Amino acid sequence: MRFSEKLDLLMSMTKTSNSLLSLNTALDASYISRLRNGKRKPVKKGDYIESMAAYFSKNLNEKYQLTSLQNAMGLEKSLPNGQERLKLLISEWLRDDSDEKISSLEGFLDDFSNFSFSKSTIEINGTQDIIKLNENETEAHYGIKGKRQVVIAFLSNVIMSDKKQTLLLFSDENMEWLTGSTEFTTIWTNLMQQVIMKGNKIKIIHTVSRDLDEMLAAIGKWMPLYMTGAIEPYYYPKKRDGVFRRTLFVSPDVAAVTASSFGKSQDGGANLFTREKEMINGLKDEFDAFLSMCRPLMKIFTPHNRKHYFEILLEFEKESSDTIIKSEPLSIMTMPPVLIDKISRRLDENQSRKVKEYYDLRCENFARLIRTNTIHEIIKIPDKDELESGSVMYPFTDMIQGGDVSYTLEDFNIHINNIISMMETNKNYSVHIEDNPEDVRCVIMAKENLGVLVAKPIKPSVFLAINEINLTSALWDYLNDKARKPRNTKDSRKATIERLKKLIQS
């Protein structure tokens, strides 16, 4: 549950109005309203959470209230006796930020799954005026404004150069210079797109010592460029103290930018832009030395490097580990052979061969894994109207074959029937039906303590292979939170099978 849902539940159970809670927490009633409807996130260290917990612990006196709260908290044992102990428990529950992490992660996945390219609004020739800011070989500019100036000058010079480069980028400084101005972010995004369009590649070292929200926001800023397949992201695996922070952008043979700051401050310190060959080479050597101590943050695959993607996918699926799969709407591994044969007749000979090879390899790995480890699948059931209109696509993408292939209602029922059979005959295989129509449209396969694959099935297709510990843990927890739902009585294995059978009959 999110904080807003927890607060709304507590206020509803105790029949507490915004104004009444305002009197007991010294918060404005309108602020409480925004907290309650999710428009404002709580300050986790705020004293008012303690005041809220004290108020609710005094006013939760009825047995039905305590039972409802116990269920909401997911506790097997009864709530503790005594107002002070109940206050501490409510306070810890309200401060628990796992729901906020899930919210941030869902936002990241939603942006990823709904991404589409937009046309750049800044023409390459339009950078001529920007470059005039930097007539000398080396210049210094100061503060956030200066950092933006040297970054724009750097990207402009890369765009105007005839040389195809691999840009080397790193920054662990406060990201306010990039995110604090919508106008600048738009210019930066458009210039970066033009850098890629000119045939340049990028190696970037991300800072993963930031908290999850900040890390996801930083990666999210790069997501449009990730989609091009031209980015290699890395991370430094050890903790850094963050006292002195650095920005280092290098385009060998063209230009470089270097800057530093103290802590989270952006004030003072010089942001240097240079076109001097010797200085560029020195900064490149510095970046390369740092890169040698880093690890890949994720591998990014598009249809242009599908062969490498298949190698990584099959290698990942062979690993023995408990697995959670979020499908969109169902997975290829649970399709019966008769359905693959039926679909193949709709494809040309080359496409049919690719689909069958892909199916055989993935099913072989799936069958091997299910003998030794648990596999939990989170599936979606589309509306009958969607199936009859042909808008529900098979779990194939342009990584396998070019055209879209849609389910018929009969096809979907055959697939569901096979899932039922698998649940009845394999104790290691279980299913949860995702009832939230707003759930993010991406495919995720997570293996506990190993890594995660995230796929955007809607064109343009992009696949992320992640093994960085913070992202992997966050994605595993996200799926595991959904996978816990079947433990409720209504979502037991037997109940799920009965529900699937009714879907086929309807």
C-alpha positions as CSV (number, residue, x, y, z in Angstrom):
1,M,0.0,0.0,0.0
2,R,1.1,3.5,-0.7
3,F,1.2,6.1,2.0
4,S,-1.9,7.8,0.7
5,E,-3.8,4.5,0.9
6,K,-2.6,3.9,4.4
7,L,-3.6,7.3,5.6
8,D,-7.0,7.1,3.9
9,L,-7.7,3.7,5.5
10,L,-6.8,5.0,9.0
11,M,-8.9,8.1,8.6
12,S,-11.8,6.2,7.2
13,M,-11.7,3.6,10.0
14,T,-11.6,6.3,12.7
15,K,-14.1,8.6,10.8
16,T,-11.5,11.4,10.9
17,S,-11.9,14.5,8.7
18,N,-9.0,16.5,7.3
19,S,-9.8,19.3,9.7
20,L,-9.9,17.0,12.7
21,L,-6.5,15.4,11.9
22,S,-5.2,18.9,11.2
23,L,-5.9,19.9,14.8
24,N,-4.0,16.9,16.1
25,T,-0.9,17.2,13.8
26,A,-0.4,20.9,13.3
27,L,-0.7,20.4,9.6
28,D,-2.9,22.4,7.3
29,A,-6.2,20.6,6.4
30,S,-5.5,21.2,2.7
31,Y,-2.0,19.6,3.0
32,I,-3.6,16.5,4.7
33,S,-6.0,16.3,1.8
34,R,-3.1,16.3,-0.7
35,L,-1.4,13.6,1.4
36,R,-4.5,11.6,1.4
37,N,-5.2,11.7,-2.3
38,G,-1.6,11.0,-3.2
39,K,-0.8,14.5,-4.7
40,R,1.9,15.1,-2.1
41,K,4.4,12.6,-0.9
42,P,5.1,12.5,2.9
43,V,8.4,13.7,4.4
44,K,9.6,10.5,5.9
45,K,11.4,12.1,8.8
46,G,8.6,14.6,9.5
47,D,7.4,14.8,13.1
48,Y,3.8,14.8,11.9
49,I,3.9,11.1,11.1
50,E,4.6,10.5,14.8
51,S,1.7,12.8,15.6
52,M,-0.6,10.9,13.2
53,A,0.4,7.6,14.8
54,A,-0.3,8.9,18.3
55,Y,-3.8,10.1,17.2
56,F,-4.8,6.9,15.4
57,S,-3.5,4.7,18.3
58,K,-5.9,6.6,20.6
59,N,-8.9,6.2,18.3
60,L,-8.6,2.6,17.2
61,N,-10.5,1.0,20.0
62,E,-13.0,-1.3,18.3
63,K,-12.2,-5.0,17.5
64,Y,-13.3,-4.6,13.9
65,Q,-10.9,-1.6,13.5
66,L,-7.9,-3.5,14.9
67,T,-8.7,-6.6,12.7
68,S,-8.9,-4.4,9.6
69,L,-5.6,-2.7,10.4
70,Q,-4.0,-6.1,11.1
71,N,-5.1,-7.4,7.7
72,A,-3.9,-4.2,5.9
73,M,-0.5,-4.5,7.5
74,G,-0.3,-8.2,6.5
75,L,0.3,-9.3,10.1
76,E,-0.3,-12.9,11.1
77,K,-0.3,-12.1,14.8
78,S,-2.7,-9.8,16.5
79,L,-1.8,-6.1,17.0
80,P,0.1,-5.4,20.2
81,N,-1.7,-4.4,23.4
82,G,-1.1,-0.9,24.7
83,Q,-1.5,2.4,23.1
84,E,2.3,3.2,23.0
85,R,3.2,-0.1,21.3
86,L,0.4,0.4,18.7
87,K,1.6,4.0,18.1
88,L,5.1,2.7,17.3
89,L,3.8,0.0,15.0
90,I,1.6,2.5,13.1
91,S,4.5,5.0,12.8
92,E,6.8,2.3,11.3
93,W,4.0,1.3,8.9
94,L,3.5,4.9,7.7
95,R,7.2,5.5,7.4
96,D,7.8,2.3,5.4
97,D,8.9,3.6,2.0
98,S,8.7,0.3,0.1
99,D,5.5,1.5,-1.5
100,E,7.1,4.7,-2.7
101,K,10.0,2.7,-4.2
102,I,7.4,0.6,-6.1
103,S,5.7,3.8,-7.2
104,S,9.0,5.3,-8.5
105,L,9.8,2.0,-10.2
106,E,6.3,1.8,-11.8
107,G,6.8,5.3,-13.2
108,F,10.2,4.3,-14.7
109,L,8.7,1.1,-16.2
110,D,5.7,3.0,-17.5
111,D,7.9,5.6,-19.2
112,F,10.0,2.8,-20.7
113,S,7.0,0.8,-22.0
114,N,5.2,3.8,-23.6
115,F,8.3,5.5,-25.1
116,S,8.1,6.6,-28.7
117,F,10.6,8.8,-30.7
118,S,9.7,12.4,-31.3
119,K,11.2,14.6,-34.0
120,S,14.0,16.9,-32.9
121,T,13.0,20.6,-32.9
122,I,16.5,22.0,-33.1
123,E,18.3,21.8,-36.4
124,I,22.0,21.1,-36.6
125,N,22.6,24.4,-38.4
126,G,20.9,26.1,-35.5
127,T,24.0,25.3,-33.3
128,Q,26.1,27.9,-35.1
129,D,25.0,30.7,-32.7
130,I,25.6,28.4,-29.6
131,I,29.2,27.7,-30.7
132,K,30.0,31.4,-30.9
133,L,29.9,31.4,-27.1
134,N,33.2,29.6,-27.2
135,E,35.7,31.2,-29.5
136,N,38.8,30.3,-27.5
137,E,40.4,26.9,-27.3
138,T,39.8,26.7,-23.5
139,E,37.2,28.7,-21.6
140,A,35.8,28.7,-18.1
141,H,32.2,29.4,-17.1
142,Y,30.7,29.4,-13.6
143,G,27.6,28.1,-11.7
144,I,24.7,26.2,-13.2
145,K,24.4,28.7,-16.1
146,G,28.1,28.2,-16.9
147,K,27.7,24.4,-16.8
148,R,24.8,24.5,-19.3
149,Q,26.9,26.7,-21.6
150,V,29.9,24.4,-21.7
151,V,27.7,21.3,-22.2
152,I,25.9,22.9,-25.1
153,A,29.2,24.0,-26.6
154,F,30.5,20.5,-26.2
155,L,27.5,18.8,-27.9
156,S,27.5,21.5,-30.6
157,N,31.1,20.9,-31.5
158,V,30.5,17.1,-31.7
159,I,27.5,17.7,-34.0
160,M,29.5,20.0,-36.3
161,S,32.4,17.7,-36.5
162,D,32.7,15.2,-39.4
163,K,34.3,12.6,-37.2
164,K,32.3,9.8,-35.7
165,Q,33.2,9.5,-32.1
166,T,32.6,7.4,-29.0
167,L,31.7,10.1,-26.4
168,L,32.8,9.4,-22.8
169,L,30.4,10.8,-20.2
170,F,30.4,10.9,-16.4
171,S,28.9,13.2,-13.8
172,D,28.1,12.6,-10.1
173,E,27.3,16.3,-9.5
174,N,23.9,17.5,-8.5
175,M,21.6,17.0,-11.5
176,E,19.9,20.4,-11.0
177,W,21.9,21.8,-14.0
178,L,20.2,19.2,-16.2
179,T,16.7,18.8,-14.7
180,G,16.1,22.3,-13.2
181,S,15.1,23.9,-16.5
182,T,12.6,22.5,-18.9
183,E,14.0,24.7,-21.7
184,F,17.5,23.5,-21.2
185,T,16.5,19.8,-20.8
186,T,14.7,20.1,-24.2
187,I,17.7,21.6,-25.8
188,W,20.0,19.0,-24.3
189,T,17.8,16.1,-25.4
190,N,17.5,17.4,-28.9
191,L,21.3,18.0,-29.2
192,M,22.0,14.5,-27.8
193,Q,19.6,13.0,-30.4
194,Q,21.5,14.7,-33.1
195,V,24.8,13.4,-31.8
196,I,23.4,9.9,-32.1
197,M,21.9,10.6,-35.6
198,K,25.4,11.6,-36.8
199,G,26.6,8.1,-36.1
200,N,28.3,8.7,-32.7
201,K,28.3,6.2,-29.8
202,I,28.3,6.9,-26.1
203,K,29.9,5.3,-23.0
204,I,28.4,6.7,-19.8
205,I,29.2,5.9,-16.2
206,H,26.1,6.3,-14.0
207,T,26.3,7.0,-10.3
208,V,24.4,4.3,-8.5
209,S,25.3,5.4,-5.0
210,R,22.4,7.8,-5.3
211,D,19.1,6.6,-3.8
212,L,16.7,4.6,-6.0
213,D,14.5,7.6,-7.0
214,E,17.5,9.7,-8.1
215,M,19.1,6.8,-9.9
216,L,15.8,5.9,-11.8
217,A,15.4,9.6,-12.7
218,A,18.9,9.8,-14.0
219,I,18.5,6.7,-16.1
220,G,15.1,7.9,-17.2
221,K,16.7,11.0,-18.7
222,W,18.8,8.7,-20.9
223,M,16.1,6.3,-21.8
224,P,15.3,8.0,-25.2
225,L,18.9,7.5,-26.1
226,Y,19.0,4.0,-24.8
227,M,16.3,3.2,-27.3
228,T,18.7,3.9,-30.1
229,G,21.0,1.1,-29.0
230,A,24.0,3.5,-29.2
231,I,24.6,3.7,-25.5
232,E,26.8,1.6,-23.3
233,P,26.0,2.4,-19.6
234,Y,28.4,1.5,-16.8
235,Y,28.6,2.0,-13.0
236,Y,31.3,2.2,-10.4
237,P,30.5,-0.7,-7.9
238,K,32.1,0.8,-4.7
239,K,30.8,3.5,-2.4
240,R,32.2,7.0,-2.9
241,D,32.0,9.7,-0.1
242,G,30.4,12.3,-2.4
243,V,32.4,15.1,-0.8
244,F,34.1,16.2,-4.1
245,R,32.0,15.6,-7.2
246,R,33.0,15.6,-10.8
247,T,31.7,16.0,-14.4
248,L,33.8,14.7,-17.2
249,F,32.6,14.7,-20.9
250,V,35.2,13.8,-23.6
251,S,34.9,13.5,-27.3
252,P,38.3,12.4,-28.5
253,D,39.8,14.7,-31.2
254,V,36.9,17.2,-30.8
255,A,36.3,18.7,-27.4
256,A,36.0,18.0,-23.7
257,V,34.3,19.4,-20.6
258,T,35.5,19.1,-17.0
259,A,34.0,20.5,-13.8
260,S,33.9,19.8,-10.1
261,S,31.9,20.9,-7.0
262,F,31.8,20.3,-3.3
263,G,29.0,18.1,-2.0
264,K,25.6,19.0,-3.5
265,S,26.6,22.6,-4.2
266,Q,26.6,24.0,-7.7
267,D,28.1,27.4,-6.7
268,G,31.6,28.3,-7.4
269,G,34.2,26.2,-9.2
270,A,35.0,26.5,-12.9
271,N,33.3,24.5,-15.7
272,L,36.0,24.2,-18.3
273,F,35.4,23.7,-22.0
274,T,38.4,22.9,-24.2
275,R,39.4,22.0,-27.8
276,E,43.1,21.7,-26.9
277,K,44.3,18.3,-28.1
278,E,46.7,17.7,-25.2
279,M,44.1,18.5,-22.6
280,I,41.5,16.3,-24.3
281,N,43.9,13.4,-24.3
282,G,44.7,13.8,-20.6
283,L,41.0,13.9,-19.7
284,K,40.4,10.8,-21.9
285,D,43.1,8.9,-20.1
286,E,41.5,9.9,-16.8
287,F,38.1,8.6,-18.0
288,D,39.6,5.3,-19.3
289,A,41.3,4.7,-16.0
290,F,38.0,5.2,-14.1
291,L,36.1,3.1,-16.7
292,S,38.4,0.1,-16.1
293,M,37.2,0.0,-12.5
294,C,33.5,0.0,-13.6
295,R,31.0,-2.7,-14.6
296,P,28.2,-2.7,-17.2
297,L,25.0,-1.2,-15.6
298,M,22.8,-2.9,-18.2
299,K,23.0,-4.3,-21.7
300,I,20.6,-2.7,-24.3
301,F,19.3,-4.6,-27.3
302,T,17.3,-3.5,-30.3
303,P,16.4,-5.4,-33.5
304,H,19.8,-4.3,-34.9
305,N,21.7,-6.5,-32.5
306,R,19.1,-9.3,-32.1
307,K,21.7,-12.1,-32.4
308,H,23.5,-10.9,-29.3
309,Y,20.2,-10.5,-27.5
310,F,19.2,-14.2,-28.2
311,E,22.5,-15.3,-26.8
312,I,22.1,-13.3,-23.6
313,L,18.4,-14.4,-23.3
314,L,19.1,-18.1,-23.6
315,E,22.1,-17.9,-21.3
316,F,20.0,-16.1,-18.7
317,E,17.1,-18.6,-18.9
318,K,19.4,-21.5,-18.4
319,E,20.4,-20.2,-15.0
320,S,18.8,-22.2,-12.1
321,S,17.0,-19.8,-9.8
322,D,13.5,-19.1,-8.6
323,T,11.8,-17.0,-11.3
324,I,9.0,-14.4,-11.6
325,I,7.7,-13.5,-15.0
326,K,5.4,-10.6,-15.8
327,S,3.9,-11.3,-19.2
328,E,2.1,-9.1,-21.7
329,P,-0.5,-10.7,-21.8
330,L,0.8,-14.3,-21.8
331,S,4.3,-15.8,-22.4
332,I,5.5,-17.8,-25.3
333,M,6.8,-20.5,-23.0
334,T,3.3,-21.5,-22.0
335,M,2.0,-21.8,-25.5
336,P,1.1,-25.3,-26.6
337,P,2.8,-26.6,-29.8
338,V,-0.5,-26.9,-31.6
339,L,-0.9,-23.1,-31.3
340,I,2.6,-22.4,-32.6
341,D,1.8,-24.6,-35.6
342,K,-1.5,-22.7,-36.1
343,I,0.3,-19.3,-36.0
344,S,3.1,-20.4,-38.3
345,R,0.6,-20.9,-41.1
346,R,-0.1,-17.2,-41.0
347,L,3.6,-16.3,-41.5
348,D,5.9,-16.6,-44.5
349,E,8.4,-19.4,-44.5
350,N,11.3,-17.4,-43.0
351,Q,9.2,-15.8,-40.2
352,S,7.7,-19.2,-39.4
353,R,11.2,-20.8,-39.0
354,K,12.4,-18.0,-36.7
355,V,9.3,-18.2,-34.5
356,K,9.6,-22.0,-34.2
357,E,13.3,-21.9,-33.4
358,Y,12.7,-19.2,-30.8
359,Y,9.8,-21.1,-29.3
360,D,11.7,-24.4,-29.1
361,L,14.7,-22.9,-27.4
362,R,12.8,-21.0,-24.8
363,C,10.4,-23.9,-24.0
364,E,13.4,-26.2,-23.5
365,N,14.9,-23.9,-20.9
366,F,11.5,-23.4,-19.3
367,A,10.9,-27.1,-19.0
368,R,14.3,-27.7,-17.4
369,L,13.9,-24.8,-14.9
370,I,10.5,-25.8,-13.8
371,R,11.8,-29.2,-12.6
372,T,14.1,-27.6,-10.0
373,N,12.8,-24.1,-9.3
374,T,9.6,-22.2,-8.8
375,I,8.2,-20.2,-11.6
376,H,5.5,-17.6,-10.8
377,E,3.9,-15.9,-13.8
378,I,1.8,-12.7,-13.6
379,I,-0.5,-12.6,-16.6
380,K,-3.2,-10.3,-18.0
381,I,-6.6,-11.2,-19.3
382,P,-7.7,-8.8,-22.0
383,D,-11.4,-7.9,-22.7
384,K,-13.3,-10.1,-25.1
385,D,-13.8,-7.1,-27.3
386,E,-10.0,-6.6,-27.6
387,L,-9.5,-10.2,-28.6
388,E,-12.3,-10.1,-31.2
389,S,-11.0,-6.9,-32.7
390,G,-7.5,-8.3,-33.2
391,S,-5.8,-5.8,-31.0
392,V,-4.1,-8.3,-28.6
393,M,-0.7,-9.3,-29.9
394,Y,1.2,-12.5,-29.5
395,P,4.3,-12.4,-27.4
396,F,6.5,-11.9,-30.5
397,T,8.2,-8.7,-31.4
398,D,10.2,-7.3,-34.3
399,M,13.2,-9.0,-32.6
400,I,11.7,-12.3,-34.0
401,Q,9.7,-11.4,-37.0
402,G,8.7,-8.1,-38.6
403,G,4.9,-8.0,-38.6
404,D,2.4,-8.0,-35.8
405,V,0.5,-11.2,-35.2
406,S,-2.7,-11.0,-33.1
407,Y,-4.6,-13.5,-31.1
408,T,-8.1,-14.7,-32.1
409,L,-10.5,-15.5,-29.3
410,E,-10.1,-19.2,-30.1
411,D,-6.3,-18.9,-30.0
412,F,-6.4,-17.2,-26.6
413,N,-8.6,-19.9,-25.1
414,I,-6.2,-22.6,-26.4
415,H,-3.4,-20.8,-24.6
416,I,-5.3,-20.4,-21.4
417,N,-6.3,-24.0,-21.4
418,N,-2.6,-25.0,-21.6
419,I,-1.8,-22.7,-18.7
420,I,-4.5,-24.5,-16.7
421,S,-3.0,-27.9,-17.6
422,M,0.5,-26.7,-16.5
423,M,-0.8,-25.5,-13.2
424,E,-2.5,-28.8,-12.6
425,T,0.5,-30.9,-13.4
426,N,3.5,-28.8,-12.2
427,K,3.6,-27.8,-8.5
428,N,6.5,-25.4,-9.2
429,Y,4.4,-23.4,-11.7
430,S,1.8,-20.9,-10.4
431,V,-0.1,-17.9,-11.9
432,H,-1.4,-14.6,-10.6
433,I,-4.0,-12.7,-12.8
434,E,-3.2,-9.0,-12.9
435,D,-6.5,-7.2,-12.5
436,N,-5.2,-3.6,-12.8
437,P,-5.9,-2.4,-16.3
438,E,-3.5,0.5,-15.8
439,D,-0.6,-1.9,-15.1
440,V,2.6,-1.0,-17.0
441,R,2.8,-2.7,-20.4
442,C,6.2,-4.3,-20.3
443,V,7.6,-7.8,-20.0
444,I,9.8,-8.6,-17.0
445,M,11.7,-11.8,-16.1
446,A,13.5,-11.7,-12.8
447,K,15.7,-14.4,-11.3
448,E,16.3,-14.1,-7.6
449,N,19.9,-12.9,-6.8
450,L,20.9,-13.1,-10.5
451,G,19.4,-10.4,-12.7
452,V,16.4,-9.1,-14.6
453,L,15.3,-8.8,-18.2
454,V,12.9,-6.0,-19.1
455,A,11.3,-5.9,-22.5
456,K,9.3,-3.2,-24.3
457,P,7.1,-5.4,-26.5
458,I,5.5,-2.4,-28.4
459,K,7.5,-1.1,-31.4
460,P,10.2,0.1,-31.3
461,S,11.2,-3.0,-29.3
462,V,13.9,-2.6,-26.7
463,F,15.3,-5.1,-24.2
464,L,17.3,-4.3,-21.1
465,A,19.4,-6.9,-19.3
466,I,20.2,-5.7,-15.8
467,N,22.3,-7.2,-13.0
468,E,23.2,-4.2,-11.0
469,I,22.3,-5.1,-7.4
470,N,20.1,-2.1,-6.5
471,L,18.0,-2.2,-9.7
472,T,17.8,-6.0,-9.6
473,S,16.6,-6.0,-6.0
474,A,14.0,-3.2,-6.7
475,L,12.6,-5.1,-9.7
476,W,12.5,-8.4,-7.8
477,D,10.7,-6.7,-4.9
478,Y,8.3,-5.1,-7.4
479,L,7.3,-8.5,-8.9
480,N,7.4,-10.3,-5.6
481,D,4.9,-7.8,-4.2
482,K,2.5,-8.7,-7.0
483,A,3.3,-12.5,-6.6
484,R,2.3,-12.4,-2.9
485,K,-1.3,-11.7,-3.8
486,P,-2.0,-15.4,-4.7
487,R,-1.4,-16.3,-1.1
488,N,-4.8,-14.7,-0.3
489,T,-7.6,-17.2,-0.2
490,K,-9.4,-15.8,-3.2
491,D,-6.2,-16.1,-5.3
492,S,-5.1,-19.6,-4.3
493,R,-4.0,-22.0,-6.9
494,K,-7.4,-23.8,-7.0
495,A,-9.3,-20.5,-7.2
496,T,-7.1,-19.2,-10.0
497,I,-7.6,-22.4,-12.0
498,E,-11.4,-22.2,-11.6
499,R,-11.3,-18.5,-12.6
500,L,-9.3,-19.4,-15.8
501,K,-11.7,-22.2,-16.6
502,K,-14.7,-19.8,-16.3
503,L,-12.9,-17.4,-18.7
504,I,-12.7,-20.1,-21.4
505,Q,-16.4,-21.0,-20.9
506,S,-17.7,-17.4,-21.1
